[in-house]
Amino acid sequence: MKKVELHLHLEGAAPPGFIAGLAKEKHIDISGIFTEAGAYRFRDFPEFVRVYEAACTTLQSPEDYARLTTAVLEEQAAQGVVYTEHFLCPDFCGAGDPGAWREYLQAVREAAERCEARDGITMRAIALMIRHFDPQGARKAALCAAETAGDFLVGIGLAGNEKVAKIKDFAWGFACGREAGLGLTIHAGELCGPAEVREALDFEPTRIGHGVHAIEDPALVDRLVERGTVLECCPGSNIALGLYPDVRRHPIGPLFDRGVRVTVSTDDPPFFRTSLAREYEMLAQAFDWDDGVFARLNRTALDAAFCDKDTQDRIRKRMEA
């Protein structure tokens, strides 16, 4: 099945072997973030963030990001993905400097174009503000996004530890992105409860990253259905971080049954030892979803993509062929 994946952090999709190789090249000692088997080592969300950011210290140049983009897109293409949007953080790509950010973004774009020509996978980028960084510093990330908005950088988002700062602290960044014509997606309702999703909805995003705790508030679920807000669900990620014991008890099934527009993504797949194919297999077994359901989820994802209509139509024809 040809698939669409909307919620993927480019740095978080870096295979551990790739990061270990960069560390060796650059003589950086981050051996403590790996298990003896070579996987990423963490126990909970705060430790996951520390390991994630330690891995990012090896990504020091536009060329590093180009190599990473190629590795990640090759893996996605092998999973049947034909369209994807990757989260990129200006804080990691040139420390929020607009000139450096342009160089990083151009390197990623060129790598993506090569992969599209060879493997048939189309990528677009979303710039991220990081919630557990300084909210004032997030303005630099928003300005980087606004200055490079266009046919490749198509969105702006907020991610990071939901227990740090408030969504409203980033309102300036949301407004900056909107003025530049960027789509808006906000991580909410992953670590915290329904109140986070309600606050995110106040900023009228097209999509919400995760949002799964909305299931605890029936009125909020009705609001999501009425607004048509799309939830970028990542079941394997939520289970790996201990939010739910197994996929059968993950809210994506009940949310779908209630009429919420949900999609399926992998978030940071090597960290959570998952893939899009594995996510589909788990969901099929847990909820008895068939090809028709997954086709519907992919149509929902494509309709919610931040790319231009011509790109959507081109991808839609490929999916329908």
C-alpha positions in Angstrom: 0.0 0.0 0.0 1.2 3.5 -0.9 1.4 5.5 2.4 1.5 9.0 3.6 3.4 9.8 6.8 3.0 13.3 8.4 4.6 13.0 11.9 8.3 12.2 11.7 11.2 14.0 13.3 14.2 13.9 10.9 16.8 13.8 13.7 14.7 11.3 15.6 14.5 9.0 12.6 18.3 8.8 12.5 19.4 5.1 12.8 21.6 4.5 15.8 24.3 3.1 13.6 24.3 6.3 11.5 24.7 8.4 14.6 27.4 6.1 16.0 29.2 6.4 12.7 29.1 10.2 12.8 30.3 10.2 16.4 33.3 8.1 15.4 34.1 10.3 12.5 34.0 13.4 14.7 35.6 11.9 17.7 32.5 12.5 19.9 32.0 10.2 22.8 28.2 9.5 23.1 28.6 5.8 23.8 26.4 6.0 26.9 23.3 6.6 24.8 23.5 3.1 23.2 22.7 -0.3 24.5 25.2 -3.2 24.1 23.2 -4.2 21.1 23.6 -0.8 19.5 20.0 0.5 20.1 19.2 3.8 21.8 19.1 3.6 25.6 16.4 5.4 27.6 13.7 4.6 30.2 11.3 7.4 30.2 10.4 10.6 28.3 13.0 13.0 30.0 15.8 10.5 29.4 14.5 10.0 25.8 14.9 13.8 25.3 18.4 13.7 26.7 19.5 10.8 24.4 17.8 12.5 21.4 19.7 15.8 22.0 22.9 13.9 22.6 22.5 12.1 19.3 21.9 15.5 17.6 25.4 16.8 18.7 26.8 14.6 15.9 24.8 16.5 13.3 27.1 19.5 12.7 26.9 20.5 9.1 24.5 20.7 6.1 26.2 17.7 4.6 25.4 15.6 7.8 21.8 16.5 7.4 21.8 15.7 3.7 23.2 12.2 4.5 20.6 11.8 7.2 17.8 12.8 4.9 18.9 10.3 2.3 19.1 7.5 4.9 15.6 8.3 6.4 13.9 8.7 3.0 15.4 5.4 1.7 13.9 3.6 4.7 10.5 5.3 4.3 10.4 4.5 0.6 11.1 0.8 1.5 8.0 1.0 3.7 5.8 2.2 0.8 5.7 5.9 1.8 5.1 8.1 -1.3 4.7 11.4 0.6 6.1 12.5 3.9 6.6 15.7 6.0 9.7 15.9 8.2 10.0 18.0 11.3 13.3 20.1 11.3 14.5 22.2 14.2 16.3 25.5 13.4 17.9 25.3 16.8 19.8 22.1 15.7 20.4 23.5 12.2 22.6 26.5 12.7 21.5 27.4 16.2 18.7 29.6 14.9 20.9 31.7 12.6 18.8 32.5 9.5 21.8 32.3 7.1 23.0 28.9 8.5 19.4 27.6 8.5 19.1 28.4 4.8 22.2 26.3 4.1 20.9 23.4 6.2 17.5 23.5 4.6 18.9 23.7 1.1 21.1 20.6 1.8 18.0 18.7 3.0 16.0 19.8 0.0 18.6 18.7 -2.5 18.9 15.3 -0.8 15.1 15.0 -0.9 15.0 15.8 -4.6 17.5 13.2 -5.4 15.6 10.6 -3.4 12.3 11.6 -5.1 13.9 11.2 -8.6 15.3 7.8 -7.6 12.8 6.3 -5.2 9.6 8.1 -5.9 9.1 9.5 -2.4 8.1 13.2 -2.0 9.2 15.1 1.1 8.3 18.5 2.5 9.6 20.1 5.7 8.1 21.6 8.8 10.1 23.9 11.1 9.8 23.3 14.8 9.9 25.4 17.9 11.0 23.4 20.9 8.8 23.8 24.0 11.4 23.0 26.6 13.8 25.5 25.1 13.5 29.2 25.8 10.1 30.5 24.5 11.8 33.8 23.6 14.4 31.9 21.7 11.7 30.1 19.8 11.0 33.4 18.0 14.3 32.9 16.1 13.1 29.5 14.9 9.8 31.1 13.8 11.6 33.8 11.9 13.8 31.2 10.2 10.6 29.4 9.2 8.9 32.5 7.9 11.9 33.6 5.9 12.2 30.3 4.1 8.5 29.5 3.7 7.7 28.2 0.2 7.1 25.1 -1.8 9.5 22.9 0.3 9.2 24.4 3.8 5.4 24.2 4.2 4.7 24.3 7.9 5.6 25.4 11.4 5.1 23.4 14.6 5.6 23.1 18.3 7.1 20.0 19.9 9.1 19.0 23.0 8.2 18.4 26.7 4.5 19.3 27.3 5.2 19.7 31.0 7.5 22.7 30.3 6.0 26.1 29.4 2.5 26.8 28.0 1.3 26.6 24.4 0.3 30.2 24.6 3.9 31.2 25.3 4.5 30.4 21.6 1.6 32.4 20.2 4.0 34.9 18.5 5.7 32.1 16.6 2.3 30.7 15.5 1.3 34.1 14.2 4.6 34.6 12.4 4.2 31.3 10.7 0.6 31.9 9.7 1.5 35.3 8.2 4.1 33.5 6.1 1.5 31.1 4.8 2.7 28.1 6.7 0.5 25.3 8.0 0.3 24.9 11.7 0.6 21.7 13.8 1.0 21.6 17.6 2.2 18.6 19.7 -0.4 18.3 22.5 -2.2 15.7 24.5 0.7 13.3 24.5 2.2 13.6 28.1 -0.6 15.8 29.5 -4.4 15.5 29.5 -7.2 16.9 27.5 -6.6 20.4 28.7 -3.5 20.6 26.5 -5.6 19.6 23.4 -8.2 22.2 24.2 -5.5 24.9 24.5 -3.9 23.8 21.2 -7.3 24.1 19.5 -7.6 27.7 20.6 -4.9 28.5 18.0 -6.8 26.7 15.3 -4.2 24.3 14.0 -4.9 22.1 11.0 -3.3 19.2 12.8 -2.4 18.2 16.4 0.6 16.0 17.0 -0.6 13.0 19.1 -3.6 14.5 20.8 -4.6 11.0 22.1 -5.6 12.1 25.6 -8.5 13.9 24.1 -10.4 10.6 24.3 -10.8 11.2 28.1 -13.2 14.2 27.3 -16.2 13.3 25.2 -17.0 16.9 24.6 -13.5 17.5 23.3 -13.8 14.6 21.0 -17.0 16.1 19.6 -15.1 19.4 19.1 -12.4 17.7 17.2 -14.9 16.0 14.9 -16.8 19.2 14.4 -13.7 21.2 13.5 -12.2 18.4 11.4 -8.9 18.7 13.2 -6.5 15.9 12.2 -4.6 14.0 14.9 -1.1 12.7 13.9 -1.2 9.5 16.0 1.9 7.5 16.7 0.8 4.4 18.6 4.2 2.7 18.8 5.8 5.8 20.2 3.2 6.2 22.9 3.5 2.5 23.9 7.3 2.6 24.0 7.2 5.6 26.3 4.7 3.8 28.6 1.7 6.0 28.0 -0.4 2.9 27.1 0.3 -0.8 27.9 -0.4 -2.1 24.4 -2.0 -1.1 21.1 -5.4 -2.6 21.9 -5.7 0.0 24.7 -4.4 2.9 22.6 -7.0 5.6 21.9 -6.5 5.7 18.1 -9.2 3.0 17.7 -11.9 4.7 19.8 -11.0 8.1 18.3 -11.5 6.7 14.8 -14.8 5.1 15.7 -16.0 8.4 17.1 -15.3 10.1 13.8 -12.1 11.9 14.6 -9.8 12.3 11.6 -6.7 10.3 12.6 -3.5 9.4 10.8 -0.7 7.0 11.5 3.0 7.9 11.8 6.2 6.6 13.6 7.4 9.8 15.3 11.0 8.7 16.0 11.1 5.1 14.7 14.6 3.8 15.7 14.1 5.1 19.2 10.9 3.2 19.5 12.0 0.2 17.4 9.1 0.5 15.0 8.4 1.2 11.4 5.3 2.2 9.5 4.7 -1.3 8.3 4.9 -2.5 11.9 2.4 0.2 13.0 0.0 -1.0 10.3 0.4 -4.6 11.4 -0.2 -3.8 15.0 -3.3 -1.8 14.3 -4.8 -4.4 11.9 -4.4 -7.1 14.6 -5.7 -4.9 17.4 -8.7 -3.3 15.7 -9.4 -5.7 12.8 -8.7 -2.8 10.4 -8.6 -3.9 6.7 -7.1 -2.3 3.6 -10.1 -0.1 3.3 -9.5 1.5 6.7 -5.9 2.1 6.0 -6.7 3.6 2.6 -9.0 6.0 4.3 -6.4 6.9 6.9 -3.9 7.7 4.0 -6.5 9.8 2.2 -7.0 11.7 5.4 -3.3 12.3 5.8 -2.9 13.5 2.2 -5.8 15.8 2.5 -4.2 17.3 5.7 -0.7 17.6 4.1 0.7 21.2 4.0 2.0 20.9 0.5 0.3 22.7 -2.5 -2.7 21.3 -4.2 -0.8 20.3 -7.4 1.5 18.2 -5.3 -1.5 16.7 -3.4 -3.2 15.9 -6.7 0.0 14.3 -8.1 0.4 12.1 -5.0 -3.3 11.2 -5.0 -3.1 9.9 -8.6 -0.2 7.7 -7.6 -2.1 6.3 -4.6 -5.2 5.6 -6.7 -3.3 4.0 -9.6 
